[in-house]
Structures are given as C-alpha cells and as structure tokens.
Amino acid sequence: MKNKILLLSLVTALFSVVAMPAVAQSTETKQERQSAKADEKRLNDAVDLRVDTKADSEAAKASLREAKRAEKDARIARREAKKAARMEAKTQKSRIEADKQARKAAKATEKSNNN
C-alpha cells in the first residue's frame, strides 16, 4: 500500500514536471507570436518611413535643381543687364561727343561763311 501511494506520488510528480514546460512553452509561443507581430509591424513602419523619406528626398533634389536653374538664369540676366547698361553708357558718351563735334563743325562752318 505504501508502495502504491509512493508510486502514485512519483507518477504525479513526474507528470507535473513533464507537463509544466509544455504549458510554459505554449504561453511563451503566444508571447513570441505577439512579439513577432510587433516586430513585423515595426519593420513595415520602417520600410514605409524609408519610402516616404526617399520620396521627400527626391522632391527636395528636384526643388534644389529648379532653384539652381532659376539662380543661374538670374545671374545671366544680371550679367546681360550690366553689359547693356555699359553699352548704353558708351552710346550716350559717343552721342554727346558727336553732338560736340557737330557744334564745333557748325561753328567752323559759320565762321568760314562769315569770312
């Protein structure tokens, strides 16, 4: 009788020891699944963020190219305006000089006609 009780206790203890890891393992797999889902969500969010960042980067690059082009056009226009202003000043100076020469010639002609 004592052997039966002892054997029954031993079998029960052995079953408990064998069953415990299985219960713990099933709980662990639930946690692992939740962790895996959370990891997958974080990974997807990171991929989405990378795609969005890349699109923003491309838009910024395009905007920068457009700004550089506009700046270059403005620089060329400024250079051409300076050149036109110099040419206008030169033309004005030539016109004034020609007017002086014309007045001198008119005076000389008038003097020669008077003599």
C-alpha positions as CSV (number, residue, x, y, z in Angstrom):
1,M,0.0,0.0,0.0
2,K,2.8,2.4,0.9
3,N,4.4,1.5,-2.4
4,K,1.2,2.2,-4.3
5,I,1.0,5.7,-2.7
6,L,4.6,6.3,-3.2
7,L,4.4,5.2,-6.8
8,L,1.3,7.3,-7.4
9,S,3.0,10.3,-5.9
10,L,6.1,9.7,-8.0
11,V,4.0,9.4,-11.3
12,T,2.0,12.5,-10.4
13,A,5.2,14.5,-9.7
14,L,6.8,13.2,-12.9
15,F,3.7,14.2,-14.9
16,S,3.7,17.6,-13.4
17,V,7.4,18.1,-14.3
18,V,6.7,16.9,-17.8
19,A,3.5,19.0,-18.3
20,M,4.9,22.3,-16.8
21,P,7.3,23.1,-19.7
22,A,4.5,22.3,-22.2
23,V,2.2,24.9,-20.5
24,A,5.1,27.4,-20.2
25,Q,6.0,26.7,-23.8
26,S,2.5,27.4,-25.1
27,T,2.4,30.7,-23.1
28,E,5.8,31.5,-24.5
29,T,4.8,30.9,-28.1
30,K,1.9,33.3,-27.6
31,Q,4.3,35.9,-26.4
32,E,6.6,35.1,-29.2
33,R,3.8,35.5,-31.8
34,Q,2.9,38.8,-30.3
35,S,6.5,39.9,-30.3
36,A,6.9,38.7,-33.9
37,K,3.8,40.6,-35.0
38,A,5.1,43.7,-33.2
39,D,8.5,43.2,-34.9
40,E,6.8,42.8,-38.3
41,K,4.8,46.0,-37.7
42,R,7.9,47.9,-36.8
43,L,9.7,46.6,-39.8
44,N,6.8,47.6,-42.1
45,D,6.7,51.0,-40.5
46,A,10.4,51.4,-41.0
47,V,10.1,50.4,-44.7
48,D,7.2,52.9,-45.1
49,L,9.2,55.6,-43.5
50,R,12.2,54.9,-45.7
51,V,10.0,55.0,-48.8
52,D,8.4,58.3,-47.7
53,T,11.9,59.7,-46.8
54,K,13.2,58.7,-50.2
55,A,10.2,60.4,-52.0
56,D,10.8,63.6,-49.9
57,S,14.5,63.5,-50.8
58,E,13.7,63.2,-54.5
59,A,11.3,66.1,-54.2
60,A,13.9,68.2,-52.4
61,K,16.5,67.4,-55.0
62,A,14.1,68.4,-57.8
63,S,13.3,71.6,-56.0
64,L,17.1,72.3,-55.5
65,R,17.7,71.7,-59.2
66,E,14.9,74.1,-60.1
67,A,16.3,76.7,-57.6
68,K,19.8,76.4,-59.0
69,R,18.4,76.8,-62.6
70,A,16.5,79.9,-61.6
71,E,19.6,81.3,-59.8
72,K,21.6,80.7,-62.9
73,D,19.1,82.4,-65.1
74,A,19.0,85.4,-62.7
75,R,22.8,85.5,-62.8
76,I,22.9,85.5,-66.6
77,A,20.1,88.2,-66.7
78,R,22.1,90.3,-64.2
79,R,25.2,90.0,-66.4
80,E,23.4,90.9,-69.5
81,A,21.8,93.9,-67.8
82,K,25.2,95.1,-66.7
83,K,26.5,94.7,-70.2
84,A,23.5,96.5,-71.7
85,A,24.0,99.4,-69.2
86,R,27.7,99.7,-70.1
87,M,26.8,99.7,-73.8
88,E,24.1,102.3,-73.2
89,A,26.6,104.5,-71.3
90,K,29.1,104.1,-74.1
91,T,26.5,105.0,-76.7
92,Q,25.4,108.0,-74.6
93,K,29.0,109.2,-74.3
94,S,29.5,108.7,-78.1
95,R,26.3,110.7,-78.8
96,I,27.5,113.5,-76.5
97,E,30.9,113.5,-78.2
98,A,29.2,113.5,-81.7
99,D,27.0,116.4,-80.6
100,K,30.1,118.4,-79.5
101,Q,31.8,117.6,-82.8
102,A,28.7,118.7,-84.7
103,R,28.5,122.0,-82.8
104,K,32.2,122.6,-83.5
105,A,31.7,121.8,-87.2
106,A,28.7,124.1,-87.2
107,K,30.7,127.0,-85.6
108,A,33.5,126.4,-88.0
109,T,31.2,126.4,-91.0
110,E,29.5,129.6,-89.7
111,K,32.9,131.2,-89.2
112,S,34.1,130.3,-92.6
113,N,30.8,131.6,-94.2
114,N,31.2,134.9,-92.3
115,N,34.7,135.4,-93.6
